[in-house]
Amino acid sequence: MKTYRNLYAPLCSYENLYLAYLKARREKSKKEYVILFEKNLKENLENLKRELELQTYHPHSLKKFIVRDPKTRTIHASAFQDRIIHHAIVNILEPIFEKIFISDSYASRKNKGTHPAVRRFMYFMGKASRSGKRVKRNAYSNNSIEGYVFKADIQRYFDTVDHEVLLSILRKKIRDEKVIWLVQIVLNNFDSPVKGKGMPLGNFTSQFFANVYLPEF
């Protein structure tokens, strides 16, 4: 298995942090906290860069609120500068792990999402229709095809992700302990009900780490 070293320097680079800033501000450019950060953009990014390089970086407390869409969920939002760090981490790690993700995993991935997932479902439904067993005297149609859909949910998935297991998965590919240190800082910033478990909903790195964790799960 190929492993990767010396990732921390490119992660901390001004170029990577600037790219991360652009991603973090997407669709939020009119927010007051973004405008405030941009007033001293270069200085603020340089400060983040220095904190990362000296390993003195400490994230701000997460802002907690409830959404109902319609399912009730507790969201923990990060401060804008911390979101930049999250994007900076994923910028470096995503190209490494994307190739080992489950192909038919569609959440929070480039060129994936809801619509491609529905198209994929329609593809499988078409295969079942062509090769399935015909059901006679069906209430809907005389030409209905017998088929099955397995629908399931991983109960409280984000809440139950084990940090040590996640870190062990990351270490199989990442041989840079400074990167692992930064990941731990992000994970430990969440005040989980169970110590050493759980990731906050609404956190960009949580979406990525959930996909890293899923193939092993």
C-alpha positions, 0 to 999 in steps of 0.5 A: 500500500502506497503511503504519503510523507511530508504532507504538512508543509504543503498543507500549511503553504500560503497557496493551499490556505488561500485556496481553502479560503476561497472554498470556505467563502463560497456562497458566503461572501456577503456574510459579515464574518467573511467581510471582516476576515477579508479586510486583512486577508493576507495578514490573517492567512499568514497568521494561520500559516504561522500557527500551523507551522509552529503547531500552536493552532487552536480552533474556536468553540463550535456554535451549536444550533438546531435545524429541522428539515424536516428531521431534527438535527443538532449542527455545530458550526465552526468559526470562519478561520477554522473552516479554512483550516478544514478545507486546507486539510481536505485539499491535501487528503482528499486526492489520496483517499478518494480513489479508495472510497466506495464507488457508489457512495454519493454523499459529499463527493465531487461529481456525486450527490443526489442527482447522480445517485438517483440516476444510478438507482434508475440504472439498477432498476432498469437492470432488474426490470430486464432480468427480473421475474414477471409478476402476473395479476399485479394491482399496478400492471400486468407486466410488473417485475418483482424486485427488491430494495434494501433500505437501511440507516447507520444509526447515529453514524457521526455520533459513533465514529471512533477517533482511534479507529479513524486515526488508524485508518488515516495512518495506513496512508498518511505517515506524517505525524504533524498532519495526524496531530492537526486532525486530532486537534479538529476532532477533539474540538467537538465536545462529544457526549462520549469521549473519543467518539463522534464528529460534529454535523456541519463540519466540513472535515466530518463529511470527509472523515465519514467517507474515509471511515465508511469503507472500513466500516 
